[in-house]
């Protein structure tokens, strides 16, 4: 019997395969255990907290869908969240952008 992690990896692989085949990412939903840490590098508990606070890793959390008690994330929302992340070339750039002097 496959473990929970293997099932999550399989679901993520299938969703990404459908996306590569041209399916609309707005229509592809992933369970939270496939998103955290499969696509978003955060612990599942951090993902759950972000749904209460609206903040994930210091910025607005991706939108989610609730079906009864199950939580899903649309692939489009996760990809948009990842795309809009701040990226840096060095830690010096992080400090310069944040306005902190060390």
Backbone torsions as a table, in degrees:
resi	resn	phi	psi	omega
1	UNK	NA	128.4	-178.1
2	UNK	-67.2	147.7	178.2
3	UNK	-76.3	169.1	178.8
4	UNK	-61.3	-38.9	179.0
5	UNK	-65.2	-39.2	179.0
6	UNK	-66.4	-40.2	177.9
7	UNK	-63.1	-42.9	178.7
8	UNK	-63.2	-42.4	178.6
9	UNK	-63.7	-40.6	178.4
10	UNK	-64.1	-44.0	179.1
11	UNK	-62.2	-41.6	178.9
12	UNK	-65.2	-45.1	178.7
13	UNK	-60.2	-43.7	179.3
14	UNK	-64.0	-42.2	-179.3
15	UNK	-64.9	-44.0	179.9
16	UNK	-67.2	-33.9	176.4
17	UNK	-64.9	-43.6	177.1
18	UNK	-62.7	-38.4	178.2
19	UNK	-63.2	-45.5	178.3
20	UNK	-64.4	-28.2	178.4
21	UNK	-79.8	-0.1	174.8
22	UNK	103.1	4.2	177.1
23	UNK	-67.9	147.8	-180.0
24	UNK	-68.1	122.2	-178.6
25	UNK	-65.7	-17.1	175.9
26	UNK	-69.9	-20.1	-177.2
27	UNK	-102.6	-0.9	179.3
28	UNK	-99.6	117.6	-179.9
29	UNK	-110.6	139.8	180.0
30	UNK	-119.8	139.0	173.8
31	UNK	-68.3	153.8	-175.2
32	UNK	-56.2	-34.2	-178.6
33	UNK	-69.1	-16.9	175.0
34	UNK	-86.1	-24.8	-178.6
35	UNK	-83.2	-42.5	-178.6
36	UNK	-108.9	116.5	-1.7
37	UNK	-97.9	18.1	-177.0
38	UNK	-58.4	-46.0	179.5
39	UNK	-110.5	-40.6	179.4
40	UNK	-103.4	122.5	-174.8
41	UNK	-75.9	69.2	178.0
42	UNK	-145.2	155.6	178.5
43	UNK	-68.4	150.9	177.2
44	UNK	-55.7	-35.1	178.3
45	UNK	-65.0	-35.0	177.2
46	UNK	-65.8	-39.7	176.7
47	UNK	-62.3	-42.5	179.1
48	UNK	-65.0	-41.6	178.2
49	UNK	-63.3	-35.6	-177.8
50	UNK	-65.0	-27.0	177.8
51	UNK	-70.6	-24.2	176.8
52	UNK	-85.1	-40.7	-174.9
53	UNK	-90.3	-24.8	-176.0
54	UNK	81.3	3.4	-178.3
55	UNK	-121.9	131.5	176.6
56	UNK	-130.4	119.9	179.1
57	UNK	53.3	41.9	173.3
58	UNK	84.5	8.2	177.3
59	UNK	-146.1	170.2	-177.8
60	UNK	-55.8	134.6	-177.6
61	UNK	-73.0	154.5	175.7
62	UNK	-67.2	152.1	178.6
63	UNK	-69.3	155.7	179.8
64	UNK	-137.0	166.5	179.9
65	UNK	-121.1	137.1	179.0
66	UNK	-114.1	124.7	176.7
67	UNK	-120.4	104.9	-170.7
68	UNK	56.9	-116.9	179.5
69	UNK	-98.2	-8.8	-177.0
70	UNK	-83.4	143.1	179.4
71	UNK	-112.8	133.4	179.3
72	UNK	-129.4	154.3	174.6
73	UNK	-122.0	133.4	174.4
74	UNK	-74.9	137.0	-178.1
75	UNK	-55.9	-40.0	179.8
76	UNK	-58.2	-44.3	-179.3
77	UNK	-64.8	-39.2	179.0
78	UNK	-68.4	-44.9	179.6
79	UNK	-63.2	-40.5	177.0
80	UNK	-62.9	-42.2	-179.9
81	UNK	-62.5	-43.6	179.2
82	UNK	-66.5	-40.5	-178.4
83	UNK	-65.6	-33.4	-176.8
84	UNK	-87.6	8.4	178.7
85	UNK	-70.6	148.1	173.4
86	UNK	-72.1	134.2	175.5
87	UNK	-120.6	149.1	-173.9
88	UNK	-132.1	154.1	176.0
89	UNK	-96.6	-19.4	179.9
90	UNK	-161.4	165.6	177.3
91	UNK	-68.0	-27.6	176.2
92	UNK	-62.4	-36.6	178.3
93	UNK	-67.0	-36.1	177.3
94	UNK	-61.3	-47.7	-179.2
95	UNK	-63.2	-42.8	-179.3
96	UNK	-63.5	-41.3	-179.1
97	UNK	-70.4	-31.8	-177.5
98	UNK	-84.7	-12.5	178.4
99	UNK	81.1	7.5	179.3
100	UNK	-87.3	140.7	174.6
101	UNK	-108.1	131.2	179.6
102	UNK	-118.9	NA	NA
